[in-house]
Amino acid sequence: MDFYKRALELREETVAHRRWLHSHAEVGLDMPNAQAYVMEQLRNYGLEPQPCGHGVTAELGREGGRTLLLRADMDALPMTEESGEPFACPTGTAAHACGHDFHAAMLLTAAKMLKENEIALSGRIRFMFQTAEETFEGAKDMIANGVLEGVNGALAYHVGSGRMPVGLFMYNSGGTMMYSVDGFRITVHGRGAHGAYPHNSIDPINIGVHIYLALESLIAREANPGKACVLTVGNFAAGSAPNIIPDTAVLQGTLRTNDSASREKLVRRLKEVIQGTAEVYGGSAEIETISQVPPLVCDPVMTDEMVRYMKELPIPDLTPVPNTSASASEDFATIAEKVPSVYMYLSAGYMDERGDAPAHNPKVQFNEDVCPIGTACLAHCAVRWLAEHP
C-alpha cells in the first residue's frame, strides 16, 4: 500500500479527528470524552479497543511475529486558548497548546490504514492512546496496566510549532534527545510569630530563601559542567499577612539533566541540601516528588531504520534534521527506558505570523498539513519494521 497516497485521501478524516479532540480538550489522567471517542473510532475501523489504565489500547496483525507499539498522547494543558481557531476549546480551562490532538488523530487514521493492510503485516501492532503526558503520569499508568507486555519496540511522533516549514523531521540517534525531569515540592516547617517579635519564630520564609540559594549553588558547584543540568524553582508561597511570620513555606520546582549519572547525583544532593539547610536555621523540610522521568534516549539502530523507512515515502520536501536535542521532557522516556524506542518531531509550523507563538502558548497554531505526513509515517514505518524483524 502507498501509505502516503492513502493518508492524503484520508486527510480530512484525520483533520476531523484532530478538531474534535481540540474542541473537547481534557487534561490530566481522567479523560472520559477522549477515551470514549477514540474507542468508538477504533471500533468503526474494525478493531477491538480496550481501556488500559486511563488510556486506550488496541491491537492488530498476525500472531508469531514481533510486536511494535505505536504511541500517541492526547491530553491538553490547563490554560485558556487564544488561537482564534474556529474549533478552539470553549471551556477556558483546557487547550491543546502542545499538539497532542494531532498525535491521537494521526494514530487513529494510521490504525485505519493498517487495518486495511492487516493481511500483509509480518507481526503485531499495538496502539497506545495515552492521557496525562503533561503531568508525566500517563505512560507509567499504562505500563502498570500491561501496555508493554510482549512489546519489542516502540515508535512515537510529536508535532512542533513555530516558524519552520512542514516537512522537517527531527531525531537523535547518537545521544540524549530530551532531558530528564524530577519535579519536587518542598514544605518548610518553622514556627510562626508576630512580625514585631521575630525572635519568637523560626521563619520558614528565611529558610526557604536559603534553600533556594543553596540549590543554585548546587548546580553551580556540584553539577558536571560537561553535562546539561537545569534547576528551576517556579513557585514560592508563604504567609497571608505582611506582619505575621507563617508556620510554613512551600517551594516547587524541577530538576532536568541530559545525563543519568548527573541526575542520580543531583537528586540525592538536592534532598540532602534541602534538609540540611532547614536544620541549620532550626526548621525542617518535607520533600515530595511530583514527577520522575529519565532522559529520553532513542535506540540508535532502530532510529536509523525508521529514518530510512521515512525516506522511502514519496513525501515532497521531507527533510531530516539529525542530532536534535531539547531541554524539555517527555514521559515517552519511561517507555524508551524499557524497550528499544524511537521518538521524532514533525514540523507543523507556519512561515508567517501564525508561526510566532511557541508551544504551550495560548496563541499557538499548528499546521494541519502535517496530518498526512504523520499518519503515513506511522503506518509505513510499522509495516517496514515488522517486515525486517520477523
Buried (B, 14 or more C-beta within 10 A) or exposed (E): BEBBEBBBEBBEBBBBBBBBBBBBBBBBBEBEEBBEBBBEBBEEBEBEBEEBBBBBBBBBBEEEBBBBBBBBBBBBBEBBBBBEBEBBBEBEBBBBBBBBBBBBBBBBBBBBBBBBBBEEBBBBBBBBBBBBBBBBBBBBBBBEBEBBEEBBBBBBBBBBBBBBBBBBBBBBBBBBBBBBBBBBBBBBBBBBBEEEEEEEBBBBBBBBBBBBEBBEEBBEEBBEEEBBBBBEBEEBEBBEEEEBBBBBBBBBBBBBBBBBEBBEBBBEBBBEBBBEBBEEBEBBBBBEEBBBBBBBBBBBEBBBBBBEBBEEBEBEEBEEBEEBBBBEBBBBBBBBBEBBBBBBBBBBBBEEEBBBBBBBBBEBBBBBBBBBBBBBBBBBBBBBBBBEBE
